[in-house]
Amino acid sequence: MKTEQSLRKFSGEPLAFLPDPPFQFVPAATAAPGVYADLVPSLYGALIVSWVSFLAIFVVTFASSATTMFMLALDGVYALMFFGVPLAMIRLGANERWQGPSLASFVRAKVQTLYGPVGGLDALIQVILVPACLTIGGIGIALAVAAARATYF
């Protein structure tokens, strides 16, 4: 694999003379007709619900430890900033509400990505997969902790 330095003929050559990348970037505004340029808000809502349930599982599991509750409170503040800042920026920047498709019609359609359009269901799976698996793993951890505590009490 060649690096930027190896592609230059001499060290002072600017990067503008390098060959174009193998893919063509298609801005969302020029997406093909029938292809959505962005995800629907209900998909973001499902993402937030998944993360909140993940944190809630740990709060319920480790409620007896003050140290752990302090760490989970910090996680909650971080999550509030992580999800709240983009939400606040969207609310401040947009003057109208979302008038896009429902989640059901989005799943049947396509969404534009950097590498071309993908199916709406594929986009939903890519966004929700990791938080949903972490939530399922959190349930497993909670059950293991409850089973370990049950043997001692």
Z-matrix of the N, CA and C atoms (Angstrom, degrees):
N
C 1 1.440
C 2 1.520 1 108.98
N 3 1.290 2 115.83 1 130.79
C 4 1.447 3 120.02 2 -177.11
C 5 1.525 4 110.71 3 -86.78
N 6 1.319 5 115.46 4 145.79
C 7 1.455 6 120.93 5 176.70
C 8 1.519 7 109.13 6 -100.80
N 9 1.351 8 115.73 7 174.01
C 10 1.457 9 119.07 8 179.67
C 11 1.519 10 111.28 9 -60.56
N 12 1.333 11 116.61 10 -40.39
C 13 1.458 12 119.76 11 -178.59
C 14 1.521 13 111.62 12 -64.51
N 15 1.325 14 117.69 13 -38.60
C 16 1.457 15 119.59 14 -178.04
C 17 1.526 16 111.63 15 -73.82
N 18 1.330 17 118.20 16 -20.96
C 19 1.466 18 120.57 17 179.12
C 20 1.526 19 112.06 18 -82.11
N 21 1.314 20 117.19 19 -17.91
C 22 1.465 21 120.49 20 179.46
C 23 1.522 22 110.40 21 -80.16
N 24 1.326 23 115.52 22 141.94
C 25 1.455 24 120.10 23 177.73
C 26 1.528 25 110.49 24 -75.85
N 27 1.323 26 116.40 25 -34.56
C 28 1.452 27 121.86 26 174.75
C 29 1.524 28 107.67 27 -144.13
N 30 1.323 29 117.14 28 162.44
C 31 1.468 30 121.18 29 -169.40
C 32 1.525 31 113.05 30 -67.48
N 33 1.318 32 119.53 31 -22.95
C 34 1.459 33 121.76 32 -178.35
C 35 1.510 34 113.50 33 -88.97
N 36 1.336 35 118.23 34 -1.71
C 37 1.458 36 121.13 35 -177.00
C 38 1.527 37 110.32 36 -70.08
N 39 1.335 38 117.91 37 129.24
C 40 1.471 39 119.34 38 179.57
C 41 1.525 40 111.44 39 -71.37
N 42 1.317 41 115.58 40 161.96
C 43 1.457 42 120.81 41 -178.05
C 44 1.524 43 112.72 42 -70.48
N 45 1.331 44 118.29 43 -15.45
C 46 1.465 45 120.81 44 -178.03
C 47 1.525 46 111.73 45 -64.30
N 48 1.308 47 118.94 46 -22.35
C 49 1.457 48 121.56 47 -178.35
C 50 1.523 49 112.38 48 -86.84
N 51 1.321 50 117.12 49 -3.86
C 52 1.457 51 119.96 50 179.67
C 53 1.522 52 110.16 51 -72.01
N 54 1.322 53 118.55 52 155.84
C 55 1.459 54 120.18 53 -179.88
C 56 1.527 55 111.62 54 -65.35
N 57 1.333 56 115.65 55 154.49
C 58 1.458 57 121.04 56 179.56
C 59 1.522 58 110.22 57 -67.15
N 60 1.326 59 116.60 58 151.07
C 61 1.472 60 118.91 59 176.76
C 62 1.524 61 110.64 60 -65.41
N 63 1.333 62 118.06 61 159.62
C 64 1.462 63 120.44 62 -175.67
C 65 1.527 64 113.86 63 -71.16
N 66 1.332 65 119.40 64 -14.49
C 67 1.458 66 120.64 65 -179.82
C 68 1.521 67 109.53 66 -108.13
N 69 1.294 68 116.56 67 156.89
C 70 1.450 69 122.28 68 177.70
C 71 1.523 70 108.60 69 -108.76
N 72 1.317 71 117.03 70 123.01
C 73 1.460 72 121.58 71 179.03
C 74 1.520 73 108.90 72 -76.81
N 75 1.332 74 115.77 73 128.56
C 76 1.461 75 121.31 74 177.45
C 77 1.518 76 106.98 75 -112.43
N 78 1.343 77 118.25 76 111.44
C 79 1.453 78 119.17 77 179.10
C 80 1.529 79 110.77 78 -61.70
N 81 1.325 80 115.65 79 151.55
C 82 1.463 81 120.17 80 -177.14
C 83 1.523 82 111.65 81 -61.85
N 84 1.330 83 118.48 82 -29.98
C 85 1.461 84 120.62 83 -178.34
C 86 1.530 85 111.86 84 -68.17
N 87 1.331 86 117.48 85 -24.18
C 88 1.453 87 120.50 86 -179.49
C 89 1.526 88 111.62 87 -104.76
N 90 1.310 89 116.50 88 25.70
C 91 1.461 90 120.08 89 179.35
C 92 1.516 91 110.11 90 -64.66
N 93 1.305 92 115.27 91 153.44
C 94 1.462 93 120.67 92 -179.84
C 95 1.521 94 110.13 93 -62.45
N 96 1.341 95 117.35 94 151.52
C 97 1.458 96 118.81 95 178.42
C 98 1.531 97 110.86 96 -61.43
N 99 1.327 98 116.39 97 140.03
C 100 1.450 99 121.07 98 -178.61
C 101 1.514 100 113.35 99 85.32
N 102 1.340 101 116.69 100 2.48
C 103 1.454 102 121.66 101 178.40
C 104 1.529 103 107.10 102 -113.37
N 105 1.329 104 116.63 103 124.65
C 106 1.456 105 120.44 104 -178.44
C 107 1.514 106 110.18 105 -76.22
N 108 1.335 107 115.86 106 144.31
C 109 1.454 108 121.07 107 -179.10
C 110 1.523 109 112.63 108 -88.16
N 111 1.331 110 117.98 109 -15.44
C 112 1.456 111 120.66 110 -176.97
C 113 1.522 112 109.76 111 -145.77
N 114 1.319 113 115.53 112 166.82
C 115 1.457 114 121.41 113 177.29
C 116 1.521 115 109.73 114 -79.27
N 117 1.318 116 116.76 115 155.41
C 118 1.456 117 120.70 116 179.96
C 119 1.528 118 109.79 117 -79.81
N 120 1.329 119 118.15 118 151.42
C 121 1.471 120 120.47 119 -178.38
C 122 1.528 121 113.79 120 -60.44
N 123 1.326 122 118.13 121 -30.85
C 124 1.466 123 118.96 122 179.91
C 125 1.532 124 111.17 123 -65.66
N 126 1.315 125 117.89 124 -26.67
C 127 1.460 126 120.89 125 175.50
C 128 1.528 127 110.50 126 -68.86
N 129 1.330 128 116.73 127 -40.89
C 130 1.461 129 120.14 128 174.63
C 131 1.526 130 110.39 129 -64.86
N 132 1.330 131 116.86 130 -37.33
C 133 1.458 132 120.80 131 176.81
C 134 1.514 133 111.70 132 -62.16
N 135 1.332 134 117.36 133 -41.70
C 136 1.464 135 120.86 134 177.69
C 137 1.523 136 110.67 135 -64.50
N 138 1.311 137 117.40 136 -36.78
C 139 1.465 138 121.55 137 177.24
C 140 1.528 139 110.21 138 -63.70
N 141 1.316 140 117.25 139 -45.64
C 142 1.462 141 121.04 140 -179.68
C 143 1.524 142 110.60 141 -65.41
N 144 1.335 143 117.58 142 -42.08
C 145 1.471 144 120.90 143 178.42
C 146 1.527 145 110.73 144 -61.09
N 147 1.316 146 116.97 145 -39.18
C 148 1.460 147 120.18 146 179.34
C 149 1.528 148 111.11 147 -64.46
N 150 1.328 149 117.71 148 -44.31
C 151 1.460 150 120.04 149 179.55
C 152 1.521 151 111.92 150 -68.71
N 153 1.334 152 117.49 151 -38.61
C 154 1.462 153 120.30 152 178.64
C 155 1.527 154 110.44 153 -64.69
N 156 1.326 155 117.03 154 -40.82
C 157 1.467 156 119.35 155 178.18
C 158 1.529 157 110.99 156 -66.16
N 159 1.329 158 117.25 157 -34.86
C 160 1.461 159 120.82 158 176.72
C 161 1.530 160 110.78 159 -61.95
N 162 1.336 161 116.86 160 -46.49
C 163 1.460 162 119.75 161 178.16
C 164 1.524 163 111.35 162 -67.75
N 165 1.327 164 117.56 163 -36.84
C 166 1.466 165 121.02 164 -180.00
C 167 1.525 166 111.47 165 -64.32
N 168 1.314 167 117.32 166 -36.72
C 169 1.469 168 120.83 167 177.01
C 170 1.520 169 110.24 168 -60.43
N 171 1.319 170 117.24 169 -43.31
C 172 1.461 171 120.03 170 179.85
C 173 1.523 172 111.91 171 -71.22
N 174 1.335 173 117.77 172 -34.06
C 175 1.462 174 120.04 173 176.77
C 176 1.524 175 109.89 174 -63.14
N 177 1.325 176 116.80 175 -45.08
C 178 1.461 177 120.24 176 179.59
C 179 1.532 178 110.95 177 -66.88
N 180 1.305 179 116.69 178 -39.57
C 181 1.470 180 120.30 179 -177.45
C 182 1.519 181 112.43 180 -68.41
N 183 1.326 182 117.32 181 -42.39
C 184 1.461 183 121.00 182 -172.92
C 185 1.526 184 112.96 183 -109.98
N 186 1.337 185 118.04 184 28.96
C 187 1.467 186 121.39 185 -177.86
C 188 1.524 187 112.77 186 -65.15
N 189 1.313 188 118.43 187 -21.16
C 190 1.469 189 120.58 188 -176.90
C 191 1.529 190 113.29 189 -79.94
N 192 1.310 191 118.41 190 -14.45
C 193 1.469 192 121.84 191 -177.94
C 194 1.527 193 110.18 192 -103.69
N 195 1.350 194 116.07 193 118.57
C 196 1.465 195 120.12 194 -179.39
C 197 1.527 196 111.52 195 -66.44
N 198 1.316 197 117.22 196 -36.83
C 199 1.468 198 120.95 197 179.91
C 200 1.522 199 110.74 198 -64.25
N 201 1.319 200 115.99 199 -43.91
C 202 1.460 201 119.79 200 179.77
C 203 1.524 202 110.98 201 -67.89
N 204 1.330 203 117.05 202 -37.50
C 205 1.462 204 119.79 203 178.21
C 206 1.526 205 110.93 204 -64.43
N 207 1.347 206 117.07 205 -35.20
C 208 1.466 207 120.17 206 175.70
C 209 1.523 208 110.47 207 -63.14
N 210 1.332 209 117.18 208 -44.30
C 211 1.467 210 120.89 209 178.53
C 212 1.525 211 111.33 210 -64.73
N 213 1.324 212 116.55 211 -39.22
C 214 1.460 213 119.44 212 178.24
C 215 1.525 214 111.66 213 -69.25
N 216 1.330 215 117.18 214 -31.67
C 217 1.468 216 119.95 215 174.70
C 218 1.527 217 110.23 216 -64.91
N 219 1.323 218 116.40 217 -40.95
C 220 1.470 219 119.38 218 176.04
C 221 1.529 220 110.76 219 -64.13
N 222 1.324 221 117.00 220 -39.32
C 223 1.463 222 120.42 221 175.64
C 224 1.520 223 110.95 222 -61.38
N 225 1.333 224 115.99 223 -39.38
C 226 1.463 225 120.08 224 178.19
C 227 1.518 226 112.36 225 -64.62
N 228 1.334 227 116.80 226 -40.04
C 229 1.471 228 120.50 227 177.16
C 230 1.527 229 109.89 228 -64.99
N 231 1.330 230 116.30 229 -42.66
C 232 1.467 231 120.17 230 177.83
C 233 1.530 232 110.58 231 -62.01
N 234 1.334 233 116.94 232 -43.17
C 235 1.471 234 120.30 233 179.89
C 236 1.519 235 110.62 234 -65.21
N 237 1.318 236 116.74 235 -37.89
C 238 1.464 237 120.15 236 177.78
C 239 1.528 238 110.43 237 -62.56
N 240 1.330 239 117.16 238 -41.73
C 241 1.466 240 119.72 239 176.60
C 242 1.525 241 111.04 240 -68.04
N 243 1.339 242 116.80 241 -42.42
C 244 1.460 243 121.70 242 -176.70
C 245 1.530 244 111.66 243 -61.98
N 246 1.333 245 116.51 244 -42.47
C 247 1.463 246 120.02 245 -179.29
C 248 1.521 247 112.35 246 -93.91
N 249 1.324 248 117.70 247 -28.26
C 250 1.452 249 120.60 248 -174.77
C 251 1.513 250 114.51 249 -77.02
N 252 1.320 251 117.72 250 -38.44
C 253 1.467 252 120.05 251 -178.06
C 254 1.535 253 111.42 252 -63.35
N 255 1.335 254 120.21 253 -49.56
C 256 1.466 255 118.18 254 176.90
C 257 1.530 256 112.64 255 -61.92
N 258 1.332 257 116.97 256 -37.48
C 259 1.464 258 120.23 257 179.00
C 260 1.527 259 110.33 258 -64.29
N 261 1.337 260 117.00 259 -43.02
C 262 1.464 261 120.40 260 177.63
C 263 1.522 262 111.25 261 -64.90
N 264 1.322 263 117.64 262 -39.06
C 265 1.466 264 120.03 263 179.05
C 266 1.524 265 111.36 264 -65.42
N 267 1.331 266 116.76 265 -39.45
C 268 1.462 267 119.71 266 178.49
C 269 1.521 268 110.18 267 -66.32
N 270 1.332 269 116.93 268 -42.77
C 271 1.467 270 120.89 269 -179.15
C 272 1.523 271 110.86 270 -65.22
N 273 1.322 272 118.06 271 -37.43
C 274 1.452 273 120.36 272 179.59
C 275 1.525 274 112.02 273 -74.54
N 276 1.323 275 116.72 274 -34.69
C 277 1.461 276 120.35 275 -175.51
C 278 1.509 277 114.54 276 -83.58
N 279 1.312 278 118.41 277 -27.79
C 280 1.462 279 121.28 278 -176.07
C 281 1.526 280 109.82 279 -98.99
N 282 1.307 281 115.13 280 132.38
C 283 1.459 282 119.77 281 179.06
C 284 1.518 283 112.43 282 -93.94
N 285 1.317 284 118.23 283 -15.87
C 286 1.458 285 120.50 284 179.81
C 287 1.521 286 110.01 285 -121.98
N 288 1.320 287 115.58 286 157.90
C 289 1.453 288 121.07 287 179.82
C 290 1.520 289 109.87 288 -80.43
N 291 1.333 290 115.52 289 163.25
C 292 1.460 291 121.45 290 179.76
C 293 1.522 292 109.93 291 -65.51
N 294 1.305 293 116.84 292 128.00
C 295 1.456 294 122.35 293 178.34
C 296 1.519 295 110.69 294 -118.55
N 297 1.307 296 116.63 295 27.43
C 298 1.455 297 121.47 296 -175.54
C 299 1.517 298 113.03 297 -83.09
N 300 1.307 299 115.33 298 -164.50
C 301 1.459 300 120.51 299 -175.94
C 302 1.529 301 112.35 300 -76.80
N 303 1.317 302 114.79 301 165.41
C 304 1.462 303 119.52 302 173.10
C 305 1.524 304 108.51 303 -76.48
N 306 1.322 305 115.61 304 170.42
C 307 1.463 306 119.67 305 179.38
C 308 1.525 307 111.04 306 -64.29
N 309 1.334 308 117.13 307 -36.93
C 310 1.471 309 120.24 308 -179.67
C 311 1.522 310 111.67 309 -64.50
N 312 1.328 311 117.69 310 -42.52
C 313 1.468 312 118.93 311 178.90
C 314 1.528 313 111.29 312 -73.53
N 315 1.330 314 117.49 313 -29.96
C 316 1.464 315 120.62 314 176.84
C 317 1.523 316 110.98 315 -65.75
N 318 1.332 317 116.92 316 -40.61
C 319 1.467 318 121.30 317 -179.24
C 320 1.522 319 110.89 318 -63.17
N 321 1.327 320 117.50 319 -33.28
C 322 1.470 321 121.01 320 -179.73
C 323 1.524 322 112.77 321 -82.06
N 324 1.340 323 118.16 322 -15.25
C 325 1.469 324 122.06 323 -176.31
C 326 1.530 325 110.35 324 -97.82
N 327 1.322 326 115.61 325 -162.17
C 328 1.461 327 122.17 326 178.63
C 329 1.521 328 109.00 327 -122.70
N 330 1.338 329 115.28 328 157.11
C 331 1.459 330 121.96 329 176.21
C 332 1.524 331 108.45 330 -127.57
N 333 1.334 332 115.94 331 141.57
C 334 1.457 333 121.34 332 -177.67
C 335 1.522 334 110.08 333 -80.25
N 336 1.336 335 117.41 334 132.22
C 337 1.457 336 122.98 335 174.51
C 338 1.522 337 108.64 336 -123.52
N 339 1.307 338 115.76 337 179.42
C 340 1.470 339 120.78 338 179.48
C 341 1.526 340 111.39 339 -61.03
N 342 1.323 341 116.93 340 -33.38
C 343 1.463 342 121.15 341 -176.07
C 344 1.518 343 113.01 342 -101.40
N 345 1.309 344 117.92 343 15.61
C 346 1.449 345 121.78 344 179.16
C 347 1.518 346 111.30 345 114.01
N 348 1.323 347 116.34 346 173.88
C 349 1.465 348 119.18 347 -177.28
C 350 1.526 349 112.40 348 -71.71
N 351 1.335 350 115.38 349 143.68
C 352 1.469 351 122.32 350 173.84
C 353 1.519 352 107.29 351 -127.03
N 354 1.312 353 115.75 352 161.49
C 355 1.451 354 120.61 353 178.89
C 356 1.520 355 111.51 354 -65.11
N 357 1.332 356 116.57 355 150.25
C 358 1.452 357 120.97 356 -179.91
C 359 1.520 358 112.04 357 -62.91
N 360 1.331 359 116.84 358 -38.31
C 361 1.462 360 120.16 359 177.78
C 362 1.530 361 110.57 360 -64.76
N 363 1.337 362 116.72 361 -38.64
C 364 1.473 363 120.25 362 177.00
C 365 1.526 364 110.88 363 -63.05
N 366 1.337 365 116.81 364 -41.29
C 367 1.465 366 120.59 365 178.37
C 368 1.524 367 110.33 366 -65.21
N 369 1.322 368 117.22 367 -41.03
C 370 1.465 369 121.19 368 178.33
C 371 1.522 370 110.21 369 -61.25
N 372 1.322 371 117.52 370 -44.65
C 373 1.462 372 121.48 371 -179.67
C 374 1.530 373 110.60 372 -64.54
N 375 1.336 374 117.76 373 -40.58
C 376 1.462 375 120.49 374 -179.63
C 377 1.523 376 111.85 375 -64.84
N 378 1.323 377 117.59 376 -34.97
C 379 1.458 378 120.80 377 -177.84
C 380 1.526 379 111.33 378 -79.43
N 381 1.313 380 118.26 379 -38.27
C 382 1.459 381 122.32 380 -171.15
C 383 1.533 382 113.19 381 -94.25
N 384 1.308 383 118.96 382 -18.14
C 385 1.462 384 121.36 383 -171.16
C 386 1.532 385 113.50 384 -57.86
N 387 1.310 386 118.14 385 -52.65
C 388 1.470 387 120.79 386 -175.82
C 389 1.534 388 111.61 387 -65.87
N 390 1.345 389 120.02 388 -49.43
C 391 1.467 390 117.51 389 178.56
C 392 1.528 391 112.97 390 -62.91
N 393 1.316 392 118.44 391 -35.55
C 394 1.465 393 120.17 392 178.94
C 395 1.526 394 110.78 393 -67.56
N 396 1.317 395 117.72 394 -40.73
C 397 1.473 396 120.17 395 177.79
C 398 1.521 397 110.86 396 -67.18
N 399 1.335 398 117.65 397 -37.23
C 400 1.461 399 119.80 398 176.63
C 401 1.524 400 111.05 399 -65.47
N 402 1.312 401 117.42 400 -37.40
C 403 1.462 402 120.73 401 177.48
C 404 1.518 403 110.74 402 -65.21
N 405 1.318 404 117.17 403 -42.85
C 406 1.468 405 120.84 404 176.66
C 407 1.532 406 110.05 405 -63.37
N 408 1.321 407 117.51 406 -41.11
C 409 1.459 408 120.97 407 175.74
C 410 1.521 409 112.12 408 -64.28
N 411 1.329 410 117.25 409 -37.49
C 412 1.462 411 121.12 410 176.29
C 413 1.517 412 111.69 411 -63.36
N 414 1.331 413 116.78 412 -37.69
C 415 1.466 414 120.17 413 175.50
C 416 1.531 415 109.90 414 -63.24
N 417 1.322 416 116.88 415 -41.66
C 418 1.466 417 120.50 416 177.53
C 419 1.520 418 111.87 417 -62.85
N 420 1.329 419 117.12 418 -41.40
C 421 1.462 420 120.80 419 177.78
C 422 1.524 421 110.27 420 -64.27
N 423 1.329 422 116.45 421 -42.35
C 424 1.465 423 120.22 422 179.24
C 425 1.523 424 111.06 423 -62.19
N 426 1.317 425 117.58 424 -40.78
C 427 1.464 426 120.46 425 178.27
C 428 1.521 427 111.24 426 -67.04
N 429 1.323 428 117.25 427 -38.22
C 430 1.469 429 120.54 428 178.41
C 431 1.525 430 110.99 429 -66.66
N 432 1.319 431 117.47 430 -40.95
C 433 1.458 432 120.63 431 178.41
C 434 1.523 433 110.18 432 -66.24
N 435 1.334 434 116.87 433 -41.55
C 436 1.466 435 120.08 434 178.83
C 437 1.527 436 110.76 435 -64.56
N 438 1.320 437 117.85 436 -39.16
C 439 1.467 438 120.83 437 178.33
C 440 1.520 439 110.93 438 -67.17
N 441 1.335 440 117.65 439 -38.61
C 442 1.461 441 121.07 440 178.97
C 443 1.527 442 110.69 441 -67.78
N 444 1.325 443 117.04 442 -38.98
C 445 1.459 444 120.05 443 178.96
C 446 1.529 445 111.08 444 -69.13
N 447 1.327 446 116.71 445 -33.39
C 448 1.467 447 120.67 446 -177.75
C 449 1.528 448 111.62 447 -66.07
N 450 1.313 449 117.83 448 -28.89
C 451 1.458 450 119.89 449 -179.35
C 452 1.508 451 112.09 450 -73.49
N 453 1.340 452 118.00 451 -22.17
C 454 1.460 453 121.39 452 -177.03
C 455 1.524 454 112.89 453 -100.77
N 456 1.326 455 118.44 454 -10.38
C 457 1.470 456 119.72 455 -177.45
C 458 1.486 457 111.57 456 -120.07
